[in-house]
Amino acid sequence: MAHRIGRLFGGRYVSAFLFLSATIYTASSVTHYSVPEEMEEGSVVANLATDLRLDVKTLKGRKMRVDVVGNKKYLDINKDTGELFIFERIDREVLCPLKTTTYCFLKLDAAIENPIRMFNIEVEILDINDNAPHFRRGTMHLDISESSPVGERFSLNNAADPDVGTNSVKDYHLSSSEHFALEIQTGRDGSKFADLILKKSLDREKQAIHNLILTAVDGGVPTRTGTASIIVRVLDVNDNAPSFDKDKYILDVMENSPLGTLVVKLNASDLDEGSNSAIVYSYSLYTSERTQQVFNLNPENGEIRVKEMINYEDFKHYEIEVIASDKGPNSLSGQCKLSIQVTDMNDNHPEISIKSFQSPVKENIDLDTVIAVVSVSDKDSGDNGVVDLHIPDNMPFTLRESSDNYYELVVSEPLDREKAPEYDISFTVTDRGSPPLSDNETMTLELLDVNDNVPQFPQSFYTIRVMENNAPGALLSSLTAFDPDLHENQYLVYFILEKEIANTSMSMLFSINPENGNLYALKTFDYEIENEFLFHIEARDSGSPPLSSNVTVHIIIVDQNDNAPVIVSPWRAQGSVVEETIPRSTDKGSLVAKVIALDTDSVHNSRITYQFLQVTDATLFSLDQYNGEIRTMRMFSYRDPRHQRLIVVAKDNGEPALSATVTIKLSTLETAVNKAYSDMTEVPLEYDIFSDLNLYLVIGLGSVSFLLLITILVTIVLKCQTPKPSSAAPPCRNSVLSERNSTIADSTLVSNDAYWYSMFLAETRKGKMVVRQPVPKGSRYIVSSLPRGTGLTDTSDSAASTLQASSSSSSSST
């Protein structure tokens, strides 16, 4: 057998020998042989001694030997004949497992001694068709819905053949079927793949299972085949298969991407509901095992992430086919292809260089002023070397390119130190690589203050309440303004703007601390004299030029109950008793006297109420607590004493309350008729009418009647002679005429007008109208108090009280 193979290839070996005969003695010459794989052990490859022109007889003595370089010892030399023979069976697929290698060589070194010589021998192992195609899965199960459209493609498991060239898989054949056909595809490496094509609609009710035989045929002579069973199970109607957004995705992934980096998230949709729309993602059989080791596919959400480190130098391109299958009882699937290109890494960071930077600057710097000059650079090339410089968007600056890779930082908006005293400007340079790399540099720009802010008070108007009788120098309030500027631009001085009230300057009444704005009172205030002040205070900073603002201050003097009521009617000397005389026949409800008191405090404190402090008979008189009128509660009886003593107290509404008292001594006057009548009623009549007592009584009654008649006649005559004043109001029939002599000194009673004015104030506070009428032929006048709306006519029957006052001359003045 070995000799037959030797004769078969003998001509080829001789050609190789002739070709190399000229250089076989040089150290670098190589002797080439070709031998098919799987030759039997002992088969002769060639006569090495002849090819190397060595004497066969000297081979043993010169210890000729053959060493295999880096492999097992497949070949050896026969020292008797000089022939190179097969020492161990050679399997090309074991020796050269990668199908990407077209040629398979076995390198040997032949050595001989005396003298020592080395020969390089290279044996090419030729492939023979000694391997039949085989499928990784002997049985392939396919579940196909009966609603699958004609022409739908189903990926099948491809066959593998370790042989190369024409001896590898060349074609696929499918057993006879009226529903399915086979379509052959060629991969990038020349490998063949088969897709099952539906050429006729399926009907599960007619045939639920289809058994097919897939045969893979290689191109060797003779041909070899391998088969696999395809069991197609027809599913009931789940008539919507998942579909991807795209049929093919072209993606880029950076080398050295971190493990777990998301490459793409596939999104397949299924219009069905429930389990028929739940999608599971998986690799198809088209996807190589190496690709599945590099990329991990999440079956639940379709995310493809980096599983192993990606090296651009190992693989630049990956092809993936992903199947999306639903979870319906009749699972349908859709597929898409992904072409992933590995991108070289951008491994150089851009650089920033600050050439010029101006800091600090004034806050009122002009717009478009250059603050800094910056240069940028990147050692990378292409898009990886193109850089962009930017600063944060929320800053009042902008970048302006001045020349190639040089930028100017200019002011784009007005600056305000009070809003931002400084800016941390971050210059960020980014290249256009994928992913982009960046670098940054931060510079701090400080702003110098200028006097551009007016002092501001928290309020534009201050109302300050000050209790009267305050101590001089008391702190009233602190009026502090704020200026956001710095240093001397922030130092404030406070002034009171001069204003005179009643020839008095504000600076004589108030004082302000120029440093802190504390406002003080320089005097004690009296509410009864002045109850408010209005002036302005100015705050001025120390800048150049100085700025100022002012605020209005309203000082309100708050009243204290520091004035006791003063009784102005009925008038009496200090500590004296007022004496009044009234007829004993006065009717019930008649006005006996009217007490009027005045209080110079404020309205609340000056509200006065009247009450009896002491009264002789509580059932005889009543006192109105608001207007001070004393009236009779009943008519006088013969049992009532002739003199009544009334003590009235007038109390204000302050806290604590202050009061004043007046003592009124009332005397009742009896007329002669009343006296006689009372005597008659009090003394029992005697039967002796002509007794001395009765005689005196008759004479007295006659005398009184005569005097009364004369008085009436005189009064009528005077009335007829005296003209009636046009503005005089007739006295009420219940009026009481009181006459008293003035015993008040000039130093106490200024004039009759003061008495009139005090009564006017007292009555008008009670909502009444007061009228003063002069009495003819005398200095006396009548004061009438009338309700509002009461007309003054000659026939007026007003119930107003009328008081007659006499203005006696002060004869006791010293």
LINLIN-V578373 format. One line per field, one symbol per residue. phi: phi as a letter, one per 20 degrees, with the letter a starting at -180 (. if undefined). psi: psi as a letter, one per 40 degrees, with the letter a starting at -180 (. if undefined). A space follows every 10 residues. Layout:
BEGIN
phi = ???
psi = ???
END
This chain:
BEGIN
phi = .fffffffdf fffffffffd ffcfeefefc edccbffmff fnfeeaefff feldfffeff felfbcdeem cfeecbdefe dmeecfebgd dffefcfeff efdcddeccd cbdlefcdce ccdeeefced cegbefcfcd dcdcffefff nfdcfdfeed cffcmfeefd bccdffbedc cdcecdffen fdcddededb gecffebecd dcddddcedf cffccbcbed dddeefgcec egcefcfbdd cccffmfggn ffeadfcdcc ffdmffdfdc dbfeffffff fffedddffe dmfdcfdcfe dffecebcdc cddddedffd fdbcbbdcdd dedfeedcef cdceebbdbe cffefffmef dbccdcbbff cmffdedcdb cgfececbec febfmdcdec fdcgecffeb fbceededdc edfcffdbbb bdcddedefc eccfgcefce bdddecffmf egnffeaddd eccffdlffd fdcdceffbd clmdfffedc ccffedmfdc eebeecgfdc daccbccddc edfcffdbbc ceddedeefd edcffdedbf fbfgmededc ccffegffnf febceccdce ffgffefdcd bfebbfcfee cccffddmed cfeaefdfef ffdddddddd cedfcffdbb ccdddededd ffffffffff fedffdfefd fgffffffff ffffffffff ffffffffff eefeffdfef fffefdedcb efdefffedf afffffffff fffffenddd cdcfeflree bdddddffne edcfdfdfef ecddcddffe eefe
psi = dddddddded ddddddddde ddedeideih hiihhiieii hehhdihddd defihddedd defhihhhhe iigdiihhed eeihihdihh hddddgdhee hdihihhihh iiigihihhh hhhhhhiige hiiiidhdhh hhhhieehih eihhhihiih hdiibeeahd iiiiihhedi ihhhihidee ihihhhhheh iihdddhdhh hihhhhhiei hiiiiiiihh hhhhiihgeh iiiididhhh ihhhifiihe hhdihihiih eiiadeehhh iiiiedhidd ddddhhhhed eehhihdihh hdddheihhi hhhhhieidg hiiiiiihhh hhhiihehii ihhhdihhhi iiefiiiehh dihiiiihei iaddehihhi iidfifiihh hdahehihhi heiiihdddh dihhhhhhhh ifihiiiiii hhihhihiii gehhihidie hhhhhhhifi hheihdihgh ihheiibdee hihhihhhhh hffhideedi ihhedeehhi heihihdedh eiihiihhhh ieahiiiiii ihhhhhhhii gehiihhehi iiiheihhhi hiieehihei hdihhhiihe aidddehhii ihdhhdheed iihhedeehh iieiiiieeh idhhhhhhhh haeihiiiii ihhhhhhhhh iddddddddd ddhiiiegef iddddddddd dddddddddd dddddddddd dhihhdeihi iieeihhhhi ihehidedhd iddddddddd dddddefihh hhhihifiei ihhhhiiheh ihidehfiei hhhhihgiig eei.
END
